[in-house]
Amino acid sequence: MTIVVAALCAALIGALGPEILRRVPEPPVPDDDKLPYAVLAEFRLLRLGLAAAAATMAAVVAWRIDEPELLPVWVVVAGVGALLSFVDWHTRLLPFLIVAPLYVVTIALVGLGALLLDDRDVLVHALVANVVVYGVFRLLHWAGNRFAGGAFGYGDVRLSGVLAPALGALGTDEVLVGMYAGFILGAVLGVVLSRLRIVDPQGFAFGPYMVAGAVLGAAFGPAIYR
């Protein structure tokens, strides 16, 4: 029942994706190559696709984690993460006005989970993971700008600030596997998709791999790491 409820709630959030996209303002710097968010919102079967992706991710996490008090965090991450992955895939941008509220909601739900569990270490671990992972991604962003022509976007740095506390609330193994899995998926699938000429090897979106890796970390982190 918990799995079903989590999947349905995440699907409802994912299904709101087109409405959210229609209300997101375009970046202040025009880009003729970028599809407008309003155009993305009209993609055929988008609502169904986002709902299905969000439901699948939430169901996998609900199936595996032992703390149902922390499941609301992952319902929201799955629902909004599906939308962010879609947007990043088509624009190579992660809208600040979606990521920033998601960060606030994630921290709030982690705090609520810690309160329900009567375990303040849950919140402490989430915040520590946030600081450490953000620092690593910030360093990668700097190195990418310095040595690789901006290969690593700052939107990915912001997204790490959402995924890290959600993973940190579950444990260190989840953080290590969840963040590392994103890089592995990005490297392996990125090479395959670039060979198939589906993505540009010099500028493919990393956000979808981060979200997928985080879900894998949340669901299978301890089993993989140990």
N, C-alpha and C positions, 0 to 999 in steps of 0.2 A: 504493500500500500504506500509506503514511504517513497519508493522508487516511482510509482505511478504519479503521485501528487507532485513530486519534484519535477518530473518530466512535463506534466501539464502546465505547471506554473512557469517553467522556463519557456515552454512553447508559446504561452500567452505573451511573455515579454518579447520573444523573438518576433512574433506576429505583428508587434507594434512598430517594427523596423521601418516600413515605408512611411508611416506617419512621422516618425522621428526625422528621417532623412529630408522630408519636405520642409521641415522647420529649421534645419541646420544652415546657417549662413555660409556662403562661399568664403574661401580664404581671402584675406585682404590683398594678397599679391595675385593678380590674374595669371592663369595658366591655360593657354589655348588648347593644350593637349589633354587637360583633365576633363573627365565627364562631370557635368554638374550633378550635385546631390539630388536635385529634383528629377533629373533624368534617370539616375540609378534607382530612384524610388518607384519608377514605372516598369522596371524589368519584369518580364513575364514570370509568373509563379514565385516571385520573390518572397511574398509573405509565407507561402507554404514551405519554401526552402529554408528560410530562417527559423521557422517554428520547428521543422524537423531536425535541423542541426542543433538547435538549442536543447530540444528534448533529449536527443541522443547523448549529448555531453552531460547534461544534468543526471540522466539515468545512470550513466556509467559511474559517475562520482557517488551517487546515492547508493548504488549497489556495493561499493567497496569501502566507504569510510565508516568508522565506528561511532562517530559523534554526530548524531542527527541535529544537535544544536548548531552545528556549523554548516549545515546543508543550505540554509537560506543564502549564505554568501555565494555558494556555487551555483545556485539557481539563477541569481542575478548575473554572475560572471558568465555563465553559459548563455543566458538570454541576450545580454548586451555584447558579449564576446563574439557571438555569431554575426551580429550586425557589423561590428568593427572589422572582423575578418573579411566580410564581403566588401566593405568600403575600401579597405586597404588593398585588397586584391585588384580592384578596378582603378584605384587612383594613386596608390602608394602614399596615402595620407591617412592618419588616424586623427579625426577631428577632436580638437581640444575640448569643445563644448559637449562632447559625449564622454570622453575619457575622464575629464575632471570631476563631473558629478559621480561617475562610476567609482572613482577613487574614494570620494567621501562616503558613499553608500557602503562600499566594501569595508572600510575601517569601522563604520558604525555597526555593521552586522557582525563583524568579528568581535567588537566590544560587547554586543548583545549576547553572542555565543559564549564569551568568557564569563559573562554575568550568569547566564543560565547554567553553565557548568560549574560555577563557583570556583573558577580557576583563573586567577589573573595572569598566570604564566602564558596562557593562550594568547592574550593580547600582547604581552611582552615579546614573545617569540615572533608574533606577526610584525611588530614594529621593528624589531632587530632585523628580520628578513627584509623588510622594506628598505631600511637604510643600507644594508650590505649589497643587496641586489641592485638597488638604484645606483649606488656608487660604482659597481662593476659596469653597468650599462652606460653610465655617464662617461666612464673612462673609455669604453669602446666607441662611444659617439665621438669623443675628442680624437681618438686615434684614427677613426674613420675619416674625419674631416682633415686631419693632419697628413695622413699617409695614403688614403685611398679615395680621395676626391668626394668625400661625403657619402660613403657607401652605407653608413648606418644612420638612419633617421632619428630625429629627436622624439618623434611620436612613439617609437619603440621604447625609448627611455621612459616616457610617461606611462606606457602600458605596463612596463615592468613594475612600476609602483602600485599597480592594481593587482597584478598576479602574485607578486611576492608576499604581501600580507595574507592573502587568501591561502597560499600554500604554507606560509610560516605558521599560521594558526593550527595546521594539522601536524607539522613536525619538520625537523631538519631534513630527513630523507626525502620528503615530498618537495621541499624547496630545491634540493640538489638535482633530483631527477627531473622535476618539472621544468626548471630553467635550462638544464643541459639538454633535455629532450628537444626543446625548441630549436637549439642550434643543430642538433643531429638531423632532425626532420628538414630544417631549412637547407642544410648542406646536401643531404642525399636527394630529397625531392627536387630541390632547386637545380641540381645538376641534371637530373632526369628530365624535368620539364624544360630546361633550357636546351637540352639536346633535341627534344621534340619540337622546339621553337614555339612553345606555349608561353614561356615567360622570357623576359630580357635578362640574360645572365648578369648584366651590369646594373640592374635596378629592379629586381623582383621584390615583392612585398614580403616582409618578415613577420608581420603581425599574425597572420593565420597560423603560422608554425608555432609562434609563442603561445597562442591560445590552446592549440592542440597539445603542445608539450605540457602545458600546465595541467590540463585535464588528465593526461597520462600520469603525471607526477602525483596528483591528488589521489587518483584511483589505485595506482600500482607502485608508488614510490618506495614504500618499505619493502615490498616483495622484490623489486628490481635491485635496490641498493644493497640489500642484505643477502 
